[in-house]
Amino acid sequence: MTTVIAQPSSLLGSIQAEKVDHFHLFKFNDALQARMEELLERKKADLLTTEEVIELEEIGEVDRIFTHINAMLVAQK
């Protein structure tokens, strides 16, 4: 069995900053957001391939990181 290491940093080009109220927050671009939603739907239906499981883990890790950073930015005000 081969172990594949997810590289969330490969998704950084799909992150954008958007002004929300008085904050510049990080969010996924439309393509990455749509892909995440597609993978989540496939996961609910138990249809993910091994490669898609890894891809969803990568996207989820980046999502958790930027959710945390955004929360820290908002809390500073």
NUNU-826251 format. One record per residue: z negated, x negated, y negated of N, C-alpha, C in turn; residue in three letters; chain; residue number from 1. Coordinates in nm, 3 decimals, m for minus. Layout:
<rs>
@n.z Z; n.x X; n.y Y; ca.z Z; ca.x X; ca.y Y; c.z Z; c.x X; c.y Y; res ALA; chain A; n NUM
...
</rs>
This chain:
<rs>
@n.z 0.000; n.x m0.084; n.y 0.118; ca.z 0.000; ca.x 0.000; ca.y 0.000; c.z 0.000; c.x m0.089; c.y m0.124; res MET; chain A; n 1
@n.z 0.083; n.x m0.057; n.y m0.219; ca.z 0.095; ca.x m0.133; ca.y m0.342; c.z 0.011; c.x m0.067; c.y m0.451; res THR; chain A; n 2
@n.z m0.065; n.x m0.147; n.y m0.523; ca.z m0.143; ca.x m0.096; ca.y m0.635; c.z m0.063; c.x m0.115; c.y m0.762; res THR; chain A; n 3
@n.z m0.048; n.x m0.009; n.y m0.837; ca.z 0.026; ca.x m0.014; ca.y m0.963; c.z m0.074; c.x m0.001; c.y m1.076; res VAL; chain A; n 4
@n.z m0.066; n.x m0.092; n.y m1.171; ca.z m0.156; ca.x m0.088; ca.y m1.285; c.z m0.087; c.x m0.017; c.y m1.400; res ILE; chain A; n 5
@n.z m0.152; n.x 0.088; n.y m1.448; ca.z m0.097; ca.x 0.163; ca.y m1.561; c.z m0.108; c.x 0.077; c.y m1.687; res ALA; chain A; n 6
@n.z m0.007; n.x 0.087; n.y m1.772; ca.z m0.006; ca.x 0.012; ca.y m1.897; c.z 0.007; c.x 0.109; c.y m2.013; res GLN; chain A; n 7
@n.z m0.105; n.x 0.167; n.y m2.057; ca.z m0.098; ca.x 0.263; ca.y m2.167; c.z m0.036; c.x 0.206; c.y m2.294; res PRO; chain A; n 8
@n.z m0.045; n.x 0.076; n.y m2.313; ca.z 0.011; ca.x 0.016; ca.y m2.433; c.z 0.162; c.x 0.037; c.y m2.442; res SER; chain A; n 9
@n.z 0.227; n.x 0.064; n.y m2.330; ca.z 0.371; ca.x 0.088; ca.y m2.333; c.z 0.406; c.x 0.218; c.y m2.407; res SER; chain A; n 10
@n.z 0.308; n.x 0.303; n.y m2.432; ca.z 0.330; ca.x 0.430; ca.y m2.500; c.z 0.306; c.x 0.425; c.y m2.651; res LEU; chain A; n 11
@n.z 0.265; n.x 0.310; n.y m2.702; ca.z 0.231; ca.x 0.301; ca.y m2.844; c.z 0.346; c.x 0.338; c.y m2.937; res LEU; chain A; n 12
@n.z 0.468; n.x 0.317; n.y m2.894; ca.z 0.583; ca.x 0.356; ca.y m2.976; c.z 0.599; c.x 0.506; c.y m2.989; res GLY; chain A; n 13
@n.z 0.527; n.x 0.582; n.y m2.907; ca.z 0.534; ca.x 0.728; ca.y m2.910; c.z 0.417; c.x 0.790; c.y m2.986; res SER; chain A; n 14
@n.z 0.344; n.x 0.706; n.y m3.059; ca.z 0.231; ca.x 0.752; ca.y m3.138; c.z 0.272; c.x 0.751; c.y m3.284; res ILE; chain A; n 15
@n.z 0.231; n.x 0.853; n.y m3.356; ca.z 0.259; ca.x 0.859; ca.y m3.499; c.z 0.132; c.x 0.896; c.y m3.573; res GLN; chain A; n 16
@n.z 0.128; n.x 0.860; n.y m3.700; ca.z 0.017; ca.x 0.900; ca.y m3.786; c.z 0.063; c.x 1.021; c.y m3.867; res ALA; chain A; n 17
@n.z m0.023; n.x 1.119; n.y m3.876; ca.z 0.010; ca.x 1.241; ca.y m3.949; c.z m0.105; c.x 1.276; c.y m4.042; res GLU; chain A; n 18
@n.z m0.072; n.x 1.313; n.y m4.164; ca.z m0.177; ca.x 1.351; ca.y m4.259; c.z m0.221; c.x 1.494; c.y m4.230; res LYS; chain A; n 19
@n.z m0.349; n.x 1.509; n.y m4.203; ca.z m0.411; ca.x 1.639; ca.y m4.179; c.z m0.527; c.x 1.650; c.y m4.276; res VAL; chain A; n 20
@n.z m0.519; n.x 1.746; n.y m4.367; ca.z m0.616; ca.x 1.756; ca.y m4.477; c.z m0.618; c.x 1.623; c.y m4.552; res ASP; chain A; n 21
@n.z m0.732; n.x 1.555; n.y m4.552; ca.z m0.744; ca.x 1.428; ca.y m4.625; c.z m0.741; c.x 1.308; c.y m4.530; res HIS; chain A; n 22
@n.z m0.702; n.x 1.330; n.y m4.407; ca.z m0.708; ca.x 1.226; ca.y m4.306; c.z m0.569; c.x 1.191; c.y m4.255; res PHE; chain A; n 23
@n.z m0.550; n.x 1.067; n.y m4.220; ca.z m0.431; ca.x 1.025; ca.y m4.147; c.z m0.477; c.x 1.008; c.y m4.002; res HIS; chain A; n 24
@n.z m0.431; n.x 1.096; n.y m3.915; ca.z m0.475; ca.x 1.097; ca.y m3.776; c.z m0.359; c.x 1.059; c.y m3.684; res LEU; chain A; n 25
@n.z m0.395; n.x 1.005; n.y m3.570; ca.z m0.296; ca.x 0.966; ca.y m3.471; c.z m0.263; c.x 1.083; c.y m3.380; res PHE; chain A; n 26
@n.z m0.136; n.x 1.099; n.y m3.346; ca.z m0.094; ca.x 1.203; ca.y m3.253; c.z 0.031; c.x 1.158; c.y m3.179; res LYS; chain A; n 27
@n.z 0.059; n.x 1.225; n.y m3.069; ca.z 0.180; ca.x 1.196; ca.y m2.993; c.z 0.301; c.x 1.251; c.y m3.066; res PHE; chain A; n 28
@n.z 0.414; n.x 1.182; n.y m3.053; ca.z 0.537; ca.x 1.242; ca.y m3.106; c.z 0.575; c.x 1.360; c.y m3.016; res ASN; chain A; n 29
@n.z 0.671; n.x 1.439; n.y m3.060; ca.z 0.706; ca.x 1.561; ca.y m2.987; c.z 0.749; c.x 1.534; c.y m2.844; res ASP; chain A; n 30
@n.z 0.824; n.x 1.427; n.y m2.823; ca.z 0.873; ca.x 1.396; ca.y m2.688; c.z 0.759; c.x 1.364; c.y m2.593; res ALA; chain A; n 31
@n.z 0.663; n.x 1.283; n.y m2.638; ca.z 0.551; ca.x 1.247; ca.y m2.551; c.z 0.460; c.x 1.367; c.y m2.529; res LEU; chain A; n 32
@n.z 0.440; n.x 1.448; n.y m2.630; ca.z 0.358; ca.x 1.569; ca.y m2.615; c.z 0.421; c.x 1.663; c.y m2.511; res GLN; chain A; n 33
@n.z 0.552; n.x 1.680; n.y m2.519; ca.z 0.622; ca.x 1.766; ca.y m2.424; c.z 0.613; c.x 1.709; c.y m2.282; res ALA; chain A; n 34
@n.z 0.626; n.x 1.578; n.y m2.271; ca.z 0.618; ca.x 1.514; ca.y m2.138; c.z 0.479; c.x 1.533; c.y m2.079; res ARG; chain A; n 35
@n.z 0.375; n.x 1.516; n.y m2.160; ca.z 0.239; ca.x 1.534; ca.y m2.111; c.z 0.221; c.x 1.678; c.y m2.061; res MET; chain A; n 36
@n.z 0.268; n.x 1.775; n.y m2.138; ca.z 0.256; ca.x 1.915; ca.y m2.098; c.z 0.332; c.x 1.943; c.y m1.968; res GLU; chain A; n 37
@n.z 0.451; n.x 1.883; n.y m1.955; ca.z 0.529; ca.x 1.899; ca.y m1.832; c.z 0.454; c.x 1.843; c.y m1.712; res GLU; chain A; n 38
@n.z 0.399; n.x 1.723; n.y m1.729; ca.z 0.325; ca.x 1.661; ca.y m1.618; c.z 0.200; c.x 1.742; c.y m1.583; res LEU; chain A; n 39
@n.z 0.132; n.x 1.795; n.y m1.682; ca.z 0.014; ca.x 1.877; ca.y m1.654; c.z 0.050; c.x 2.003; c.y m1.577; res LEU; chain A; n 40
@n.z 0.163; n.x 2.063; n.y m1.611; ca.z 0.209; ca.x 2.182; ca.y m1.537; c.z 0.244; c.x 2.145; c.y m1.393; res GLU; chain A; n 41
@n.z 0.310; n.x 2.031; n.y m1.376; ca.z 0.345; ca.x 1.986; ca.y m1.241; c.z 0.219; c.x 1.953; c.y m1.161; res ARG; chain A; n 42
@n.z 0.117; n.x 1.900; n.y m1.228; ca.z m0.010; ca.x 1.870; ca.y m1.160; c.z m0.076; c.x 1.999; c.y m1.114; res LYS; chain A; n 43
@n.z m0.077; n.x 2.102; n.y m1.200; ca.z m0.135; ca.x 2.231; ca.y m1.162; c.z m0.066; c.x 2.289; c.y m1.039; res LYS; chain A; n 44
@n.z 0.063; n.x 2.267; n.y m1.029; ca.z 0.141; ca.x 2.317; ca.y m0.915; c.z 0.139; c.x 2.221; c.y m0.796; res ALA; chain A; n 45
@n.z 0.064; n.x 2.111; n.y m0.809; ca.z 0.053; ca.x 2.009; ca.y m0.706; c.z 0.190; c.x 1.952; c.y m0.668; res ASP; chain A; n 46
@n.z 0.271; n.x 1.921; n.y m0.772; ca.z 0.406; ca.x 1.872; ca.y m0.751; c.z 0.430; c.x 1.730; c.y m0.804; res LEU; chain A; n 47
@n.z 0.325; n.x 1.661; n.y m0.847; ca.z 0.342; ca.x 1.528; ca.y m0.905; c.z 0.378; c.x 1.424; c.y m0.799; res LEU; chain A; n 48
@n.z 0.473; n.x 1.340; n.y m0.833; ca.z 0.504; ca.x 1.224; ca.y m0.750; c.z 0.401; c.x 1.115; c.y m0.779; res THR; chain A; n 49
@n.z 0.400; n.x 1.012; n.y m0.700; ca.z 0.309; ca.x 0.900; ca.y m0.724; c.z 0.333; c.x 0.838; c.y m0.861; res THR; chain A; n 50
@n.z 0.460; n.x 0.824; n.y m0.897; ca.z 0.494; ca.x 0.766; ca.y m1.027; c.z 0.448; c.x 0.856; c.y m1.141; res GLU; chain A; n 51
@n.z 0.458; n.x 0.986; n.y m1.122; ca.z 0.415; ca.x 1.080; ca.y m1.226; c.z 0.263; c.x 1.082; c.y m1.241; res GLU; chain A; n 52
@n.z 0.191; n.x 1.063; n.y m1.132; ca.z 0.045; ca.x 1.054; ca.y m1.138; c.z 0.007; c.x 0.936; c.y m1.227; res VAL; chain A; n 53
@n.z 0.072; n.x 0.823; n.y m1.207; ca.z 0.046; ca.x 0.704; ca.y m1.287; c.z 0.083; c.x 0.729; c.y m1.433; res ILE; chain A; n 54
@n.z 0.197; n.x 0.790; n.y m1.456; ca.z 0.241; ca.x 0.820; ca.y m1.592; c.z 0.142; c.x 0.912; c.y m1.663; res GLU; chain A; n 55
@n.z 0.094; n.x 1.014; n.y m1.594; ca.z m0.004; ca.x 1.105; ca.y m1.653; c.z m0.135; c.x 1.033; c.y m1.683; res LEU; chain A; n 56
@n.z m0.175; n.x 0.943; n.y m1.596; ca.z m0.296; ca.x 0.862; ca.y m1.622; c.z m0.278; c.x 0.777; c.y m1.747; res GLU; chain A; n 57
@n.z m0.161; n.x 0.716; n.y m1.762; ca.z m0.133; ca.x 0.635; ca.y m1.881; c.z m0.143; c.x 0.720; c.y m2.008; res GLU; chain A; n 58
@n.z m0.075; n.x 0.834; n.y m2.006; ca.z m0.076; ca.x 0.922; ca.y m2.123; c.z m0.218; c.x 0.970; c.y m2.151; res ILE; chain A; n 59
@n.z m0.291; n.x 1.006; n.y m2.047; ca.z m0.428; ca.x 1.052; ca.y m2.064; c.z m0.518; c.x 0.946; c.y m2.125; res GLY; chain A; n 60
@n.z m0.500; n.x 0.823; n.y m2.084; ca.z m0.581; ca.x 0.713; ca.y m2.139; c.z m0.554; c.x 0.695; c.y m2.288; res GLU; chain A; n 61
@n.z m0.427; n.x 0.696; n.y m2.326; ca.z m0.393; ca.x 0.683; ca.y m2.468; c.z m0.447; c.x 0.803; c.y m2.546; res VAL; chain A; n 62
@n.z m0.438; n.x 0.921; n.y m2.488; ca.z m0.489; ca.x 1.042; ca.y m2.553; c.z m0.640; c.x 1.031; c.y m2.577; res ASP; chain A; n 63
@n.z m0.713; n.x 0.983; n.y m2.478; ca.z m0.859; ca.x 0.967; ca.y m2.494; c.z m0.892; c.x 0.864; c.y m2.603; res ARG; chain A; n 64
@n.z m0.818; n.x 0.754; n.y m2.605; ca.z m0.843; ca.x 0.650; ca.y m2.705; c.z m0.819; c.x 0.704; c.y m2.846; res ILE; chain A; n 65
@n.z m0.706; n.x 0.769; n.y m2.868; ca.z m0.676; ca.x 0.817; ca.y m3.002; c.z m0.759; c.x 0.938; c.y m3.041; res PHE; chain A; n 66
@n.z m0.801; n.x 1.018; n.y m2.946; ca.z m0.895; ca.x 1.127; ca.y m2.977; c.z m1.026; c.x 1.068; c.y m3.028; res THR; chain A; n 67
@n.z m1.072; n.x 0.963; n.y m2.965; ca.z m1.195; ca.x 0.897; ca.y m3.008; c.z m1.178; c.x 0.834; c.y m3.147; res HIS; chain A; n 68
@n.z m1.069; n.x 0.764; n.y m3.168; ca.z m1.045; ca.x 0.703; ca.y m3.298; c.z m1.034; c.x 0.809; c.y m3.407; res ILE; chain A; n 69
@n.z m0.962; n.x 0.917; n.y m3.380; ca.z m0.950; ca.x 1.025; ca.y m3.478; c.z m1.087; c.x 1.085; c.y m3.511; res ASN; chain A; n 70
@n.z m1.170; n.x 1.103; n.y m3.410; ca.z m1.304; ca.x 1.157; ca.y m3.433; c.z m1.386; c.x 1.063; c.y m3.521; res ALA; chain A; n 71
@n.z m1.373; n.x 0.933; n.y m3.497; ca.z m1.444; ca.x 0.835; ca.y m3.580; c.z m1.395; c.x 0.840; c.y m3.724; res MET; chain A; n 72
@n.z m1.264; n.x 0.854; n.y m3.744; ca.z m1.210; ca.x 0.860; ca.y m3.880; c.z m1.261; c.x 0.983; c.y m3.954; res LEU; chain A; n 73
@n.z m1.264; n.x 1.096; n.y m3.886; ca.z m1.310; ca.x 1.220; ca.y m3.949; c.z m1.461; c.x 1.210; c.y m3.979; res VAL; chain A; n 74
@n.z m1.536; n.x 1.150; n.y m3.890; ca.z m1.681; ca.x 1.141; ca.y m3.907; c.z m1.719; c.x 1.050; c.y m4.025; res ALA; chain A; n 75
@n.z m1.632; n.x 0.960; n.y m4.065; ca.z m1.662; ca.x 0.870; ca.y m4.175; c.z m1.661; c.x 0.939; c.y m4.309; res GLN; chain A; n 76
@n.z m1.598; n.x 1.052; n.y m4.321; ca.z m1.589; ca.x 1.122; ca.y m4.451; c.z m1.709; c.x 1.206; c.y m4.478; res LYS; chain A; n 77
</rs>
